[in-house]
Every structure is written in structure tokens, then in C-alpha cells.
Amino acid sequence: MRIRVQELGFFEAVNQRRSVRIFDQRERFDHDLVKKCMEAGILSPNSSNLQRYNFIRVPESSPLKEPLSRLYMGQKAATTARELVVVITV
């Protein structure tokens, strides 16, 4: 059963979430939805509005994806993802 996050309330989405280990490359990938989620994270409240973090999108076409996947010890979730999001905190 597919669960669409936009159809659920926040707590329902949290309670019904599942971990994905291998991503199906045939499934449609919504790059705009990833962008919206990252923008929401950037706009989220934080202490004194310091925003001591950066988000970096790494699409599968990037030369950084393969070396980053190795940092995840070659886990299928990292190697089959169409895009990685790296969060850097300072």
C-alpha cells in the first residue's frame, strides 16, 4: 500500500512511516517535492534564527554521489537513491 504524505496529517505520517532500503528506479521521482521539503526545513524556526546548517542536494548525475555513497558503506539506500541530501551543521 502506497502512502502519500500530502494526504496524511503530520502525526499520521510519522506513525505510518517506513524505512526504504532500496529505491525503485522505475518510480517517478519528484525533484520539486524534494526542493519544497528542503525549503520548509530552511524556514523552520531555530534558536535566534541562527540557521547553523546547510543542505546540499546531490543528484544521481553528480560526480559526488558515488564517493558519498561509499561513506554510507555502500548501503543500498544510498546507492539506489536518485538524490542524496547532505546536511552540514556548524
Secondary structure, 3 states (H helix, E strand, C coil): CCCCHHHCCHHHHHHHCCCCCCCCCCCCCCHHHHHHHHHHHHHCCCHHHCCCEEEEEEECCCCCHHHHHHHCCCCHHHHHCCEEEEEEEC
